[in-house]
């Protein structure tokens, strides 16, 4: 099963050197144990562009579709044998990055 682990923060690029080192160790563990698919950081919603072309109008808006103090500042896409295993990995990831982590199964 594949899962999206979203890192939740109130600012981008705020990780301390200690947090970044812990994330690197966690990433290496994911890779070593076959859980790793992909991971990266995400810039703040200030840099977002929202595109709506449902009616063919080609609308573009500056900013995110959600008005919130918290947002996704990074993510992991992982393989896990079960939801319980994904949750255990999310707990480890949350501790490593010192942020909240949301877990969602990927469809398909």
C-alpha positions in Angstrom: 0.0 0.0 0.0 1.2 3.5 -0.7 0.6 6.5 1.6 1.1 10.2 1.6 2.7 11.6 4.8 2.2 15.4 4.8 4.3 17.5 7.0 2.2 20.3 8.6 3.8 23.6 9.5 3.1 27.3 9.8 6.2 28.5 7.9 8.5 27.1 5.2 12.2 26.4 5.5 12.1 26.6 9.3 13.9 23.3 10.0 16.9 23.5 12.3 20.1 21.8 11.4 19.3 19.1 14.1 15.9 18.6 12.5 17.3 18.3 9.0 19.9 15.7 10.2 17.1 13.7 11.9 15.1 13.9 8.7 18.1 12.6 6.7 18.4 9.6 9.1 14.7 8.9 8.8 14.9 9.1 5.0 17.9 6.7 5.0 15.8 4.3 7.2 12.9 4.5 4.8 15.2 3.7 1.8 17.0 0.9 3.6 13.7 -0.8 4.6 12.0 -0.5 1.2 9.4 2.1 2.3 10.8 5.1 0.3 9.1 6.2 -2.9 9.7 10.0 -2.9 9.9 13.0 -0.5 10.5 16.7 -0.7 9.8 20.1 0.8 7.1 22.4 -0.5 7.3 26.2 -0.6 4.8 28.4 1.3 1.3 29.1 0.0 2.4 32.6 -0.8 4.1 31.2 -3.9 1.0 29.1 -5.0 -1.0 29.6 -8.1 -4.6 28.3 -8.2 -5.8 27.3 -11.7 -9.5 26.8 -12.5 -10.1 25.7 -16.1 -13.3 23.8 -15.5 -15.4 25.9 -17.8 -12.5 26.6 -20.2 -12.0 30.1 -18.9 -8.4 29.6 -17.9 -8.7 31.4 -14.5 -5.5 31.8 -12.4 -5.4 33.1 -8.9 -2.5 33.9 -6.6 -2.3 31.9 -3.4 -3.6 28.7 -2.0 -7.2 27.4 -2.2 -7.1 27.1 1.6 -6.9 30.1 4.0 -5.1 28.7 7.0 -2.1 29.4 9.2 -1.0 25.8 8.7 -0.1 24.2 5.5 1.8 21.3 3.9 5.5 22.2 4.0 6.8 18.8 2.8 5.8 15.2 2.3 6.9 11.6 2.0 5.3 9.1 -0.3 5.9 5.7 1.2 5.2 2.0 0.8 3.8 0.2 3.9 2.3 -3.2 4.4 -0.6 -1.8 6.4 -2.2 1.3 7.7 -0.7 0.5 11.1 2.8 0.4 9.6 2.2 3.7 7.9 1.1 5.2 11.2 4.2 3.9 12.9 6.4 5.5 10.2 4.4 8.7 10.5 5.1 8.8 14.2 8.8 8.4 13.4 8.7 11.1 10.7 6.9 13.5 13.0 9.5 13.0 15.7 12.3 13.5 13.1 11.0 16.7 11.6 9.4 18.0 14.8 6.2 18.7 13.0 2.7 17.3 12.8 2.3 14.7 10.0 -1.0 13.8 8.3 -1.4 10.2 6.9 -3.5 9.5 3.8 -3.7 6.3 1.8 -3.1 6.8 -1.9 -5.8 5.5 -4.3 -5.0 3.2 -7.2 
